[in-house]
Amino acid sequence: MSFKTQIQKDLDGFVNPDEFAEQAEYYPLHGSGPVVCNVILTHSVLFQPSDYNSSIAEQGITIDALIRDVKDPALKSYFIIEGVKYIVQRILDSDGDFISMAVAAE
């Protein structure tokens, strides 16, 4: 087994709904209907101030997903998890395999 194959297998295990992940429907801003994927939904994440005018941290919600599932998510695209709509507010981080997004529940 190649290193790349092993990494892919490990990533699939990490976003396994039986372990850490939840099944979601992702609705891209542009494109065809929903994409079913597994994501990691985290509540009560502490966000650091994002600019020099802010000095107070805030709590929020993040969704982490595999890039291969969501491609290049745009602001205002959204996920539905267990009937709750989570709208992408900003992209926090991307390492080439995972993408982390700040979302707002609607």
Secondary structure, 3 states (H helix, E strand, C coil): CCHHHHHHHHHHHHCCCCCCCEEEEEECCCCCCCEEEEEEEEEEEEECCCCCCCCCCEEEEEEEEEHHHHCCCCCCCEEEECCEEEEEEEEEEECCCEEEEEEEEC
